[in-house]
Amino acid sequence: MTDLERKIYRIIYNMSRFRKNPTMDDLKRKTGKDEAAIRKAVKNLLSRNELEWDKEKREWQFK
């Protein structure tokens, strides 16, 4: 896991504990990266099954 992936994972995890899903603006502000880099990191986390989006509950699931 790269530093950016680890940072995004922690941001999503910590915000979801309080039932709030981070927006792209939240992730851009907290990481200092652009949208393309964030999307790539999230896709990598999803492809390695470290994150999963539950469509019914509309929340992140962590492995």
N, C-alpha and C positions, 0 to 999 in steps of 0.2 A: 504494500500500500504506500503510495507516495505521500509526501507531506500535505499536499493539497487535498488528496482524498481523505486522509486522516482528519484534517481540519473540518472538511465538509461533513464527514460522518459524525464528528463530535457536535457540530452545530445542529445538525438535524436531530440527533439523539437528545441533546439537552433541551432544545425547543419543543420537541414532541412530548417530553415528559410533562409539560404544562399544557398539552393539547393544542399547541400552536404549530402549524406547518410553516417553515420559513419560506418567504417569497424569494424570487430571484434577486430583488433589490436587497433583501436582508443578506443573502449569500454574497452578493457583490460588495456590499459595505463591510461585512465582517472578514472577508478573505482578501479584498483588494484586487481581485482578479476580474477579468472580463467574462461575459456570458458564455462565450465559446469554451473557455477553459473549464468553467464550472460544469457546463453540460457534459463535456468529455469525461470529467472526473466522476460525475454521478452515473453516467453510462457504464464506466468501468466498474463502479461499485455494484451496480445492478447486474452486470454480466458475470461477476464473480460471486453473486448471491450473498453479498454482505449486507445489502439493502433490498427491500422488496416493498412495492406499493400495493396496499390493500385497497382495491377499488370500492368495495362495498362500505368499508369503514372510513375510507378516505383518510388513511393515516399510513405512516411508515412502519414496516416490520423489520426488526433487526435480527441478524443471525449471530 
